[in-house]
């Protein structure tokens, strides 16, 4: 149930990644995205239903060389 979502600077969803995957390769529809700022939302659902769902938000810069 845990996942990571990544958005571009306009708020468009560019990736939805399972938490146990190898990560994001910087593409959208198999095309390389440009160097830019992106935002993420991480949702962690604890196995214990008595604990609250954890949401973390932040941003990062994708750099291409």
Secondary structure, DSSP 4 states (H G I P E B T S, - for coil): --EEEEE-TTS-EEEEEETTS----SEETTEEPPSEEEEEEEEE--SSTTSPPEEEEEEEEE---
